[in-house]
């Protein structure tokens, strides 16, 4: 599979306000990276920066849609992408993974399919593009 070069746009967020979260996201992505290449390192930084934004992750990354983000995740972080079996929104999925690492279970229901907030985690993002 030939990879396309990734061109990052300037995305500036005061990361220092969320440094713990930022570092946790970087560590999560590093734990699941496909390779040790420079491009993957750049993607990790870009994803972590965008996670500090207030929109859907694909929007904060200035990608055309959620599918492009899912493809990027599958390419650079295949083991992490494989864990997102329910196609959970990526930012919510990352934070759920971080909580599970610390044995923090904040969900209201024993399974996502029974949760009243299901649409907030798994609903369409296309209407907000």
N, CA, C and O of each residue as an XYZ file, in Angstrom:
516
protein
N       0.838     -1.182      0.000
C       0.000      0.000      0.000
C       0.879      1.239      0.000
O       1.691      1.433      0.904
N       0.718      2.060     -0.996
C       1.502      3.275     -1.091
C       0.794      4.377     -0.309
O      -0.404      4.604     -0.481
N       1.539      5.050      0.543
C       0.919      6.081      1.364
C       0.980      7.421      0.664
O       1.931      7.725     -0.057
N      -0.032      8.203      0.883
C      -0.075      9.561      0.390
C       0.606     10.465      1.406
O       0.456     10.252      2.609
N       1.342     11.456      0.958
C       1.929     12.384      1.935
C       0.823     13.149      2.651
O      -0.225     13.439      2.074
N       1.068     13.462      3.883
C       0.093     14.196      4.677
C       0.612     15.622      4.858
O       1.738     15.835      5.307
N      -0.210     16.569      4.509
C       0.176     17.973      4.639
C      -0.614     18.569      5.790
O      -1.842     18.635      5.743
N       0.080     18.993      6.799
C      -0.573     19.527      7.976
C      -0.771     21.030      7.837
O       0.136     21.762      7.443
N      -1.953     21.460      8.161
C      -2.245     22.878      8.202
C      -1.926     23.386      9.599
O      -1.899     22.616     10.560
N      -1.691     24.646      9.700
C      -1.395     25.206     11.019
C      -2.633     25.089     11.897
O      -3.699     25.601     11.555
N      -2.486     24.428     13.006
C      -3.587     24.227     13.932
C      -3.065     24.580     15.303
O      -2.201     23.883     15.835
N      -3.565     25.628     15.876
C      -3.002     26.110     17.121
C      -4.037     26.089     18.229
O      -5.112     26.678     18.109
N      -3.701     25.407     19.300
C      -4.561     25.321     20.484
C      -3.644     25.489     21.672
O      -2.524     24.980     21.648
N      -4.069     26.174     22.697
C      -3.220     26.283     23.887
C      -3.128     24.935     24.610
O      -3.829     24.689     25.592
N      -2.249     24.074     24.100
C      -2.124     22.710     24.607
C      -1.765     22.698     26.084
O      -2.157     21.778     26.802
N      -1.030     23.698     26.554
C      -0.612     23.725     27.956
C      -1.798     23.665     28.909
O      -1.641     23.241     30.054
N      -2.978     24.079     28.463
C      -4.169     24.026     29.313
C      -4.653     22.596     29.527
O      -5.381     22.320     30.481
N      -4.253     21.700     28.650
C      -4.710     20.311     28.702
C      -3.528     19.351     28.583
O      -3.649     18.295     27.964
N      -2.392     19.708     29.169
C      -1.162     18.952     28.954
C      -1.284     17.486     29.369
O      -0.763     16.609     28.681
N      -1.962     17.207     30.480
C      -2.113     15.809     30.897
C      -2.871     15.011     29.841
O      -2.464     13.910     29.468
N      -3.975     15.578     29.367
C      -4.764     14.903     28.338
C      -3.949     14.725     27.068
O      -3.960     13.653     26.463
N      -3.255     15.754     26.671
C      -2.430     15.714     25.468
C      -1.404     14.585     25.564
O      -1.272     13.778     24.644
N      -0.691     14.535     26.668
C       0.330     13.501     26.866
C      -0.283     12.103     26.858
O       0.311     11.164     26.328
N      -1.465     11.966     27.444
C      -2.144     10.662     27.465
C      -2.532     10.214     26.056
O      -2.385      9.041     25.713
N      -3.023     11.140     25.248
C      -3.385     10.814     23.864
C      -2.135     10.423     23.082
O      -2.150      9.448     22.331
N      -1.056     11.181     23.258
C       0.202     10.849     22.582
C       0.657      9.449     22.972
O       1.069      8.669     22.113
N       0.587      9.126     24.249
C       1.011      7.800     24.705
C       0.124      6.701     24.124
O       0.622      5.662     23.691
N      -1.187      6.930     24.116
C      -2.112      5.950     23.543
C      -1.772      5.682     22.082
O      -1.695      4.530     21.656
N      -1.571      6.738     21.327
C      -1.261      6.580     19.909
C       0.102      5.924     19.706
O       0.263      5.078     18.826
N       1.074      6.313     20.515
C       2.402      5.689     20.427
C       2.331      4.187     20.706
O       3.040      3.399     20.079
N       1.490      3.806     21.630
C       1.347      2.391     21.975
C       0.774      1.562     20.832
O       0.931      0.342     20.807
N       0.116      2.217     19.897
C      -0.551      1.499     18.806
C      -0.020      1.882     17.431
O      -0.624      1.516     16.423
N       1.065      2.591     17.363
C       1.584      3.041     16.071
C       2.066      1.870     15.239
O       2.590      0.886     15.763
N       1.881      1.992     13.939
C       2.255      0.940     13.003
C       3.766      0.842     12.830
O       4.306     -0.249     12.648
N       4.439      1.977     12.886
C       5.875      1.993     12.637
C       6.518      3.137     13.406
O       5.835      3.925     14.059
N       7.827      3.216     13.319
C       8.566      4.270     14.012
C       8.931      5.425     13.087
O       9.818      6.220     13.398
N       8.256      5.513     11.967
C       8.571      6.534     10.976
C       8.205      7.941     11.412
O       7.375      8.147     12.297
N       8.852      8.904     10.761
C       8.628     10.314     11.053
C       7.196     10.738     10.719
O       6.607     11.549     11.434
N       6.637     10.194      9.638
C       5.267     10.567      9.264
C       4.282     10.177     10.362
O       3.387     10.951     10.698
N       4.445      8.980     10.919
C       3.553      8.544     11.998
C       3.729      9.430     13.224
O       2.751      9.751     13.899
N       4.954      9.825     13.516
C       5.192     10.745     14.642
C       4.474     12.070     14.423
O       3.901     12.634     15.355
N       4.507     12.562     13.195
C       3.812     13.812     12.884
C       2.296     13.641     13.021
O       1.606     14.535     13.512
N       1.794     12.504     12.589
C       0.356     12.237     12.702
C      -0.047     12.192     14.177
O      -1.095     12.719     14.551
N       0.777     11.568     15.008
C       0.495     11.508     16.452
C       0.370     12.911     17.025
O      -0.584     13.208     17.744
N       1.325     13.770     16.713
C       1.275     15.147     17.224
C       0.038     15.878     16.711
O      -0.616     16.603     17.460
N      -0.275     15.688     15.455
C      -1.409     16.380     14.858
C      -2.735     15.906     15.455
O      -3.614     16.717     15.748
N      -2.876     14.587     15.633
C      -4.099     14.043     16.225
C      -4.244     14.531     17.666
O      -5.328     14.946     18.075
N      -3.157     14.483     18.433
C      -3.217     14.929     19.830
C      -3.567     16.408     19.911
O      -4.371     16.807     20.753
N      -2.970     17.229     19.043
C      -3.320     18.655     19.005
C      -4.802     18.832     18.715
O      -5.488     19.595     19.395
N      -5.292     18.127     17.704
C      -6.687     18.270     17.295
C      -7.651     17.760     18.357
O      -8.781     18.241     18.445
N      -7.226     16.793     19.163
C      -8.080     16.294     20.247
C      -8.381     17.390     21.271
O      -9.362     17.295     22.009
N      -7.563     18.402     21.318
C      -7.785     19.503     22.247
C      -8.819     20.491     21.705
O      -9.240     21.403     22.415
N      -9.222     20.311     20.460
C     -10.218     21.187     19.846
C     -11.622     20.869     20.324
O     -11.838     19.898     21.049
N     -12.565     21.689     19.918
C     -13.932     21.553     20.419
C     -14.903     20.951     19.408
O     -16.072     20.744     19.734
N     -14.454     20.668     18.204
C     -15.320     20.073     17.190
C     -15.064     18.572     17.107
O     -14.278     18.022     17.878
N     -15.736     17.922     16.166
C     -15.405     16.528     15.894
C     -13.946     16.474     15.485
O     -13.433     17.424     14.895
N     -13.282     15.389     15.786
C     -11.850     15.286     15.536
C     -11.518     15.508     14.066
O     -10.564     16.219     13.750
N     -12.282     14.916     13.172
C     -11.995     15.079     11.743
C     -12.123     16.545     11.327
O     -11.405     17.000     10.436
N     -13.024     17.280     11.958
C     -13.168     18.694     11.652
C     -11.973     19.485     12.179
O     -11.425     20.338     11.481
N     -11.572     19.190     13.429
C     -10.428     19.899     14.005
C      -9.124     19.562     13.276
O      -8.166     20.332     13.330
N      -9.088     18.421     12.601
C      -7.925     18.052     11.801
C      -8.031     18.595     10.381
O      -7.121     18.420      9.571
N      -9.142     19.251     10.089
C      -9.411     19.840      8.777
C      -9.397     18.781      7.672
O      -8.920     19.018      6.562
N      -9.935     17.606      8.011
C     -10.100     16.540      7.031
C     -11.464     16.702      6.374
O     -12.341     17.357      6.936
N     -11.660     16.121      5.201
C     -12.934     16.331      4.500
C     -14.127     15.652      5.154
O     -15.261     16.109      5.007
N     -13.875     14.544      5.887
C     -14.982     13.821      6.514
C     -14.423     12.805      7.508
O     -13.211     12.628      7.627
N     -15.328     12.151      8.211
C     -14.933     11.172      9.222
C     -14.276      9.946      8.604
O     -13.392      9.336      9.206
N     -14.709      9.592      7.411
C     -14.121      8.439      6.724
C     -12.619      8.642      6.504
O     -11.841      7.699      6.650
N     -12.214      9.847      6.159
C     -10.788     10.140      5.953
C     -10.013      9.935      7.255
O      -8.890      9.429      7.239
N     -10.609     10.326      8.373
C      -9.970     10.113      9.673
C      -9.872      8.622      9.978
O      -8.834      8.152     10.442
N     -10.935      7.883      9.724
C     -10.914      6.441      9.975
C      -9.847      5.746      9.131
O      -9.170      4.837      9.612
N      -9.696      6.165      7.890
C      -8.663      5.597      7.025
C      -7.265      5.929      7.548
O      -6.371      5.084      7.524
N      -7.084      7.161      8.017
C      -5.802      7.570      8.595
C      -5.483      6.744      9.838
O      -4.349      6.303     10.026
N      -6.489      6.537     10.680
C      -6.295      5.736     11.887
C      -5.963      4.292     11.537
O      -5.068      3.698     12.138
N      -6.667      3.730     10.582
C      -6.415      2.353     10.183
C      -5.010      2.195      9.608
O      -4.347      1.184      9.839
N      -4.570      3.185      8.870
C      -3.247      3.115      8.257
C      -2.126      3.244      9.292
O      -1.186      2.449      9.281
N      -2.213      4.223     10.175
C      -1.122      4.507     11.116
C      -1.242      3.775     12.447
O      -0.231      3.533     13.106
N      -2.461      3.417     12.855
C      -2.691      2.793     14.166
C      -3.649      1.608     14.018
O      -4.740      1.630     14.588
N      -3.265      0.583     13.269
C      -4.210     -0.498     12.956
C      -4.736     -1.245     14.176
O      -5.901     -1.641     14.181
N      -3.925     -1.450     15.204
C      -4.425     -2.184     16.370
C      -5.428     -1.351     17.162
O      -6.383     -1.891     17.718
N      -5.216     -0.052     17.213
C      -6.169      0.828     17.896
C      -7.459      0.925     17.083
O      -8.555      0.850     17.640
N      -7.331      1.089     15.786
C      -8.513      1.176     14.923
C      -9.347     -0.103     15.011
O     -10.576     -0.054     14.969
N      -8.672     -1.239     15.134
C      -9.386     -2.517     15.232
C     -10.203     -2.617     16.518
O     -11.187     -3.355     16.570
N      -9.808     -1.886     17.545
C     -10.563     -1.900     18.809
C     -11.857     -1.101     18.722
O     -12.763     -1.297     19.531
N     -11.947     -0.211     17.753
C     -13.141      0.621     17.603
C     -14.182     -0.135     16.773
O     -14.576      0.292     15.687
N     -14.605     -1.260     17.319
C     -15.500     -2.166     16.596
C     -16.890     -1.588     16.369
O     -17.565     -1.988     15.420
N     -17.327     -0.680     17.192
C     -18.656     -0.099     17.044
C     -18.658      1.197     16.271
O     -19.690      1.862     16.179
N     -17.506      1.573     15.708
C     -17.376      2.827     14.967
C     -17.724      4.036     15.842
O     -18.393      4.972     15.404
N     -17.250      3.987     17.085
C     -17.446      5.101     18.008
C     -16.731      6.339     17.467
O     -15.704      6.217     16.800
N     -17.253      7.502     17.743
C     -16.585      8.735     17.353
C     -15.171      8.712     17.940
O     -14.976      8.348     19.100
N     -14.205      9.101     17.136
C     -12.805      8.885     17.502
C     -12.391      9.560     18.799
O     -11.728      8.936     19.629
N     -12.758     10.797     18.992
C     -12.336     11.488     20.218
C     -12.918     10.797     21.450
O     -12.216     10.591     22.439
N     -14.181     10.446     21.390
C     -14.814      9.727     22.502
C     -14.145      8.366     22.696
O     -13.933      7.925     23.826
N     -13.816      7.706     21.585
C     -13.146      6.415     21.659
C     -11.790      6.535     22.359
O     -11.458      5.707     23.207
N     -11.009      7.554     22.012
C      -9.702      7.741     22.664
C      -9.867      7.907     24.168
O      -9.162      7.269     24.950
N     -10.796      8.763     24.569
C     -10.971      9.017     25.997
C     -11.523      7.784     26.716
O     -11.184      7.536     27.873
N     -12.361      7.023     26.043
C     -12.847      5.771     26.640
C     -11.675      4.807     26.847
O     -11.596      4.142     27.880
N     -10.777      4.731     25.884
C      -9.594      3.891     26.018
C      -8.719      4.344     27.186
O      -8.204      3.521     27.944
N      -8.559      5.643     27.321
C      -7.745      6.179     28.428
C      -8.380      5.865     29.775
O      -7.685      5.502     30.725
N      -9.695      6.003     29.858
C     -10.385      5.686     31.114
C     -10.247      4.201     31.447
O     -10.001      3.842     32.598
N     -10.403      3.357     30.460
C     -10.284      1.912     30.702
C      -8.877      1.544     31.163
O      -8.715      0.636     31.978
N      -7.854      2.239     30.650
C      -6.474      1.987     31.091
C      -6.312      2.237     32.582
O      -5.523      1.573     33.255
N      -7.066      3.197     33.086
C      -6.976      3.571     34.499
C      -8.061      2.915     35.337
O      -8.242      3.261     36.505
N      -8.781      1.971     34.746
C      -9.900      1.304     35.410
C     -10.962      2.290     35.890
O     -11.546      2.127     36.961
N     -11.196      3.300     35.084
C     -12.241      4.287     35.351
C     -13.369      4.007     34.362
O     -13.188      4.114     33.149
N     -14.512      3.656     34.886
C     -15.649      3.333     34.030
C     -16.761      4.336     34.314
O     -17.472      4.240     35.315
N     -16.891      5.301     33.407
C     -17.831      6.401     33.626
C     -19.138      6.252     32.865
O     -20.050      7.065     33.020
N     -19.229      5.220     32.050
C     -20.452      5.033     31.274
C     -21.614      4.698     32.199
O     -21.443      4.065     33.242
N     -22.795      5.137     31.790
C     -23.995      4.962     32.606
C     -24.586      3.568     32.487
O     -25.328      3.133     33.367
N     -24.266      2.863     31.408
C     -24.853      1.550     31.147
C     -23.759      0.491     31.074
O     -22.598      0.802     30.809
N     -24.141     -0.762     31.312
C     -23.142     -1.834     31.230
C     -22.660     -2.085     29.805
O     -21.565     -2.615     29.611
N     -23.458     -1.715     28.807
C     -23.015     -1.843     27.426
C     -23.497     -0.631     26.641
O     -24.534     -0.044     26.948
N     -22.732     -0.273     25.634
C     -23.064      0.920     24.849
C     -24.437      0.829     24.197
O     -25.151      1.828     24.116
N     -24.808     -0.345     23.737
C     -26.079     -0.468     23.023
C     -27.283     -0.157     23.904
O     -28.358      0.155     23.392
N     -27.118     -0.236     25.218
C     -28.215      0.042     26.146
C     -28.202      1.477     26.677
O     -29.128      1.883     27.380
N     -27.176      2.234     26.352
C     -26.979      3.567     26.931
C     -27.900      4.598     26.293
O     -28.130      4.572     25.084
N     -28.425      5.502     27.108
C     -29.286      6.574     26.601
C     -28.489      7.604     25.800
O     -29.068      8.354     25.015
N     -27.180      7.647     25.988
C     -26.329      8.587     25.255
C     -25.690      7.966     24.020
O     -24.712      8.502     23.498
N     -26.219      6.860     23.551
C     -25.646      6.126     22.426
C     -25.365      7.042     21.224
O     -24.281      6.981     20.643
N     -26.315      7.872     20.858
C     -26.153      8.739     19.678
C     -25.017      9.750     19.852
O     -24.412     10.169     18.865
N     -24.723     10.143     21.085
C     -23.621     11.086     21.300
C     -22.277     10.439     21.018
O     -21.331     11.121     20.625
N     -22.182      9.147     21.211
C     -20.911      8.443     20.979
C     -20.829      7.820     19.597
O     -19.752      7.759     19.003
N     -21.960      7.358     19.082
C     -21.942      6.591     17.841
C     -22.762      7.227     16.709
O     -22.748      6.721     15.588
N     -23.458      8.299     16.978
C     -24.325      8.890     15.970
C     -23.553      9.516     14.825
O     -22.333      9.667     14.885
N     -24.279      9.876     13.791
C     -23.678     10.465     12.606
C     -23.016     11.797     12.936
O     -23.500     12.563     13.770
N     -21.920     12.047     12.275
C     -21.231     13.345     12.397
C     -21.390     14.157     11.126
O     -21.007     15.326     11.084
N     -21.939     13.567     10.114
C     -22.008     14.206      8.809
C     -22.867     15.462      8.800
O     -22.577     16.398      8.055
N     -23.905     15.502      9.603
C     -24.809     16.656      9.624
C     -24.130     17.905     10.150
O     -24.607     19.015      9.917
N     -23.010     17.736     10.865
C     -22.340     18.880     11.468
C     -21.098     19.306     10.711
O     -20.280     20.063     11.233
N     -20.950     18.830      9.488
C     -19.741     19.165      8.718
C     -19.818     20.547      8.125
O     -18.884     20.981      7.450
